[in-house]
Amino acid sequence: MPEKILSVTGLSVELDGHKILKNISFELNRDSTMVVLGPNGAGKTILFKALLGLIPFKGSVDWAKDTRIGYVPQKLAVDKDLPLTVNEFLNSKENNKEKISEVMRKVGFLKEAEHIHNDMRVLKTRVGDLSGGELQRVLIAYALLGDPNVLLFDEPTAGIDVAGEETVYGLINKLKADKDLTIIFISHELEIVSKYADSVLCLNKDKICFGPPDTTIDKEVLEKMYGSEAHLYHHHD
């Protein structure tokens, strides 16, 4: 049987008197990819915060003992005038030149090992001058510095153009193939779910569905998640 890396039982979150998540339960296999799907306000980011232990909740969240989590936020609010370079940002987590070079290669900035010393332009670039896709890759590199075996992505392609989306999702898939990684990410895109996910958790404060995308998502599920806007989302049987 596949080994479990995460077991969530009866997870409920209430903030300022409002019930955000209600009795969510699911299990996640090691080295698999799960997508959390749902409309705005469904509680997806709150779920991540609960999984990371950042907010109080009822129920249980049990990670395997060897779990090391890397978290990639949806966006990083950066002042364009902030004189913080990519190298300084990465050094704030890991002051190790070889380790930084290694993770930058993994996210596609430094293509060959022999270029470590002569292709460091991106490291000298100010974080505020990066494109959306470049910033997302830097945030992934930052998360990889902790040598995680679990990566959580909060809408990894929000605000990125189509070409950038393909680059980021391709990178996530490559990281999973190259390394024993369990990946959880939030998405609104059904095409992405069917393409990359081993399992999907459908949320709208309650758990609407959980399981393999091909056998889990149907018209009824979409209507429960999105209500009157369900027609805007396409599902191919």
WONORMO-V633474 format. One record per residue. RES is the residue in one letter. SS is DSSP state (H for helix, E for strand, L for the rest). PSI is psi as a letter, one per 20 degrees, with the letter a starting at -180 (NA if undefined). OMEGA is omega in whole degrees, 0 to 359 (* if undefined). Layout:
res=RES ss=SS psi=PSI omega=OMEGA
res=RES ss=SS psi=PSI omega=OMEGA
This chain:
res=M ss=L psi=q omega=177
res=P ss=L psi=q omega=180
res=E ss=L psi=p omega=180
res=K ss=E psi=p omega=173
res=I ss=E psi=i omega=181
res=L ss=E psi=p omega=174
res=S ss=E psi=p omega=181
res=V ss=E psi=p omega=183
res=T ss=E psi=p omega=173
res=G ss=E psi=k omega=183
res=L ss=E psi=p omega=177
res=S ss=E psi=q omega=180
res=V ss=E psi=p omega=175
res=E ss=E psi=p omega=180
res=L ss=E psi=p omega=180
res=D ss=L psi=k omega=178
res=G ss=L psi=j omega=180
res=H ss=E psi=p omega=177
res=K ss=E psi=o omega=183
res=I ss=E psi=g omega=177
res=L ss=E psi=q omega=185
res=K ss=E psi=o omega=168
res=N ss=E psi=l omega=181
res=I ss=E psi=p omega=177
res=S ss=E psi=p omega=174
res=F ss=E psi=r omega=175
res=E ss=E psi=q omega=182
res=L ss=E psi=p omega=178
res=N ss=E psi=q omega=175
res=R ss=L psi=q omega=177
res=D ss=L psi=k omega=177
res=S ss=L psi=r omega=178
res=T ss=E psi=p omega=178
res=M ss=E psi=p omega=175
res=V ss=E psi=p omega=174
res=V ss=E psi=o omega=188
res=L ss=E psi=p omega=177
res=G ss=L psi=r omega=182
res=P ss=L psi=r omega=173
res=N ss=L psi=p omega=180
res=G ss=L psi=j omega=182
res=A ss=L psi=i omega=181
res=G ss=L psi=j omega=185
res=K ss=H psi=g omega=180
res=T ss=H psi=h omega=176
res=I ss=H psi=h omega=176
res=L ss=H psi=g omega=178
res=F ss=H psi=g omega=181
res=K ss=H psi=h omega=177
res=A ss=H psi=g omega=179
res=L ss=H psi=h omega=180
res=L ss=L psi=i omega=180
res=G ss=L psi=k omega=184
res=L ss=L psi=i omega=180
res=I ss=L psi=q omega=178
res=P ss=L psi=q omega=179
res=F ss=L psi=r omega=172
res=K ss=E psi=q omega=184
res=G ss=E psi=a omega=183
res=S ss=E psi=q omega=173
res=V ss=E psi=o omega=185
res=D ss=E psi=o omega=175
res=W ss=E psi=q omega=173
res=A ss=L psi=q omega=187
res=K ss=L psi=h omega=184
res=D ss=L psi=j omega=185
res=T ss=L psi=p omega=173
res=R ss=L psi=o omega=189
res=I ss=E psi=p omega=169
res=G ss=E psi=p omega=183
res=Y ss=E psi=p omega=178
res=V ss=E psi=o omega=183
res=P ss=L psi=r omega=180
res=Q ss=L psi=h omega=179
res=K ss=L psi=r omega=177
res=L ss=L psi=o omega=180
res=A ss=L psi=o omega=184
res=V ss=L psi=p omega=174
res=D ss=L psi=p omega=182
res=K ss=L psi=h omega=183
res=D ss=L psi=i omega=180
res=L ss=L psi=p omega=183
res=P ss=L psi=l omega=180
res=L ss=L psi=o omega=180
res=T ss=E psi=r omega=176
res=V ss=H psi=g omega=180
res=N ss=H psi=g omega=179
res=E ss=H psi=h omega=178
res=F ss=H psi=g omega=180
res=L ss=H psi=h omega=179
res=N ss=H psi=h omega=178
res=S ss=L psi=h omega=178
res=K ss=L psi=h omega=185
res=E ss=L psi=o omega=180
res=N ss=L psi=m omega=184
res=N ss=L psi=o omega=186
res=K ss=H psi=g omega=181
res=E ss=H psi=g omega=180
res=K ss=H psi=g omega=178
res=I ss=H psi=g omega=178
res=S ss=H psi=h omega=181
res=E ss=H psi=g omega=182
res=V ss=H psi=h omega=177
res=M ss=H psi=h omega=174
res=R ss=H psi=g omega=182
res=K ss=H psi=h omega=180
res=V ss=L psi=j omega=169
res=G ss=L psi=j omega=179
res=F ss=L psi=g omega=181
res=L ss=L psi=o omega=192
res=K ss=L psi=h omega=185
res=E ss=L psi=q omega=182
res=A ss=H psi=h omega=183
res=E ss=H psi=i omega=181
res=H ss=H psi=j omega=185
res=I ss=L psi=g omega=188
res=H ss=L psi=i omega=184
res=N ss=L psi=j omega=177
res=D ss=L psi=m omega=183
res=M ss=L psi=k omega=184
res=R ss=H psi=g omega=182
res=V ss=H psi=h omega=180
res=L ss=H psi=h omega=180
res=K ss=H psi=i omega=180
res=T ss=L psi=q omega=176
res=R ss=E psi=p omega=182
res=V ss=H psi=h omega=181
res=G ss=H psi=i omega=180
res=D ss=H psi=i omega=181
res=L ss=L psi=q omega=171
res=S ss=L psi=r omega=179
res=G ss=H psi=g omega=180
res=G ss=H psi=h omega=178
res=E ss=H psi=g omega=180
res=L ss=H psi=h omega=180
res=Q ss=H psi=g omega=178
res=R ss=H psi=h omega=177
res=V ss=H psi=h omega=178
res=L ss=H psi=h omega=176
res=I ss=H psi=g omega=177
res=A ss=H psi=g omega=179
res=Y ss=H psi=g omega=179
res=A ss=H psi=h omega=182
res=L ss=H psi=h omega=180
res=L ss=L psi=h omega=179
res=G ss=L psi=j omega=181
res=D ss=L psi=l omega=183
res=P ss=L psi=q omega=167
res=N ss=L psi=j omega=172
res=V ss=E psi=p omega=176
res=L ss=E psi=p omega=176
res=L ss=E psi=p omega=180
res=F ss=E psi=p omega=176
res=D ss=L psi=n omega=183
res=E ss=L psi=m omega=188
res=P ss=L psi=i omega=182
res=T ss=L psi=j omega=179
res=A ss=L psi=p omega=177
res=G ss=L psi=j omega=181
res=I ss=L psi=q omega=180
res=D ss=L psi=r omega=186
res=V ss=H psi=g omega=179
res=A ss=H psi=g omega=178
res=G ss=H psi=h omega=177
res=E ss=H psi=g omega=181
res=E ss=H psi=h omega=179
res=T ss=H psi=g omega=183
res=V ss=H psi=g omega=180
res=Y ss=H psi=h omega=175
res=G ss=H psi=h omega=178
res=L ss=H psi=g omega=179
res=I ss=H psi=g omega=180
res=N ss=H psi=h omega=179
res=K ss=H psi=g omega=178
res=L ss=H psi=g omega=179
res=K ss=H psi=h omega=181
res=A ss=H psi=h omega=184
res=D ss=H psi=i omega=189
res=K ss=L psi=q omega=177
res=D ss=L psi=n omega=185
res=L ss=L psi=p omega=167
res=T ss=E psi=p omega=185
res=I ss=E psi=p omega=173
res=I ss=E psi=p omega=175
res=F ss=E psi=q omega=179
res=I ss=E psi=p omega=178
res=S ss=E psi=q omega=172
res=H ss=L psi=i omega=193
res=E ss=L psi=o omega=181
res=L ss=H psi=h omega=179
res=E ss=H psi=h omega=179
res=I ss=H psi=g omega=179
res=V ss=H psi=g omega=183
res=S ss=H psi=h omega=184
res=K ss=H psi=h omega=190
res=Y ss=H psi=i omega=191
res=A ss=L psi=p omega=168
res=D ss=L psi=h omega=177
res=S ss=E psi=q omega=179
res=V ss=E psi=p omega=174
res=L ss=E psi=o omega=181
res=C ss=E psi=p omega=185
res=L ss=E psi=q omega=160
res=N ss=L psi=m omega=187
res=K ss=L psi=g omega=168
res=D ss=E psi=r omega=171
res=K ss=E psi=o omega=179
res=I ss=E psi=g omega=179
res=C ss=E psi=q omega=172
res=F ss=E psi=p omega=178
res=G ss=E psi=a omega=177
res=P ss=L psi=p omega=184
res=P ss=H psi=g omega=186
res=D ss=H psi=h omega=183
res=T ss=H psi=j omega=187
res=T ss=H psi=g omega=185
res=I ss=L psi=p omega=175
res=D ss=L psi=a omega=184
res=K ss=H psi=g omega=181
res=E ss=H psi=g omega=179
res=V ss=H psi=g omega=180
res=L ss=H psi=h omega=179
res=E ss=H psi=h omega=177
res=K ss=H psi=h omega=181
res=M ss=H psi=g omega=191
res=Y ss=H psi=i omega=178
res=G ss=H psi=c omega=184
res=S ss=H psi=i omega=180
res=E ss=H psi=j omega=183
res=A ss=H psi=h omega=182
res=H ss=H psi=i omega=179
res=L ss=H psi=i omega=182
res=Y ss=L psi=p omega=186
res=H ss=L psi=p omega=176
res=H ss=L psi=p omega=180
res=H ss=L psi=o omega=180
res=D ss=L psi=NA omega=*
